[in-house]
Structure formats: C-alpha cells, structure tokens
Amino acid sequence: MLMESIAWAQGTGGGSSAASGGAGGMLSLIPFLLIFIIFYFLLIRPQQKKQKQQQALLDTVKKGDKVVTTSGIWGTITNLGKQTVTLQIADNTKIKMQRENIARLRSEDEDKDKDA
C-alpha cells in the first residue's frame, strides 16, 4: 500500500513538472541560438562579403589589366574567355589559367617596385 501511494504521488506531480519542462527546454536552446548568431556575424557573413567582392572583381577584369594570381604570378591579361584567362608573364611567355585564380589587380606602385 505504501508503494502504491508513493507511485500515485509521483504520477500526479509529474503533470505540473511536464508543463514547466517545456519552458525549460526552450531556455536550453538560447545558448545554441546565441552561438549561431555569433558564428554568423564573425564567420559566415564576412566570408559571403569577401566572395561577392571577388566575384565582382572577376566580372570587371578586362584585356590589358595587370593582375596577381592566387599562386603569386604577376601578369597582364591578353585574352579573356568565359572560364579562362590568358596572361602574359614575360615578353614571349603566355599562360592560360582559370579565371577564378585571379586574386587581385596590381596597382601602379607595385609595378614601380617590381622594376627596382
């Protein structure tokens, strides 16, 4: 009889704790939500912004632009394709590479440093 009353007491008290457990479950999600927000603003958003800038650069390059590739090769664009670029890296030396490998445009100050 004593065991039955203990079980009955535990069973009836469980209903009120189940309602408060739902709210506790929502509160336990807040730290995960905060971590996701921090990751978004510190990692994901800056990476997306950088990708948009790189794509804008690749869309605006034209014949005659002086560029630096991702592998560090300095050259001048002599021909553009949809996915490829031909770079002149010396007087009689041209290489063909993927357009995505253009890292940045060279400035005129860098050209002066190269000759020095």
QUIFEN-V896682 format. One record per helix or strand of 2 or more residues. SS is the DSSP state (H for helix, E for strand). FROM is the first residue (numbers start at 1). TO is the last residue. If there is no record, write none. Layout:
# QUIFEN-V896682
SS,FROM,TO
SS,FROM,TO
This chain:
# QUIFEN-V896682
H,2,60
E,66,69
E,74,80
E,84,90
E,93,98
H,99,101
E,102,105
H,108,115
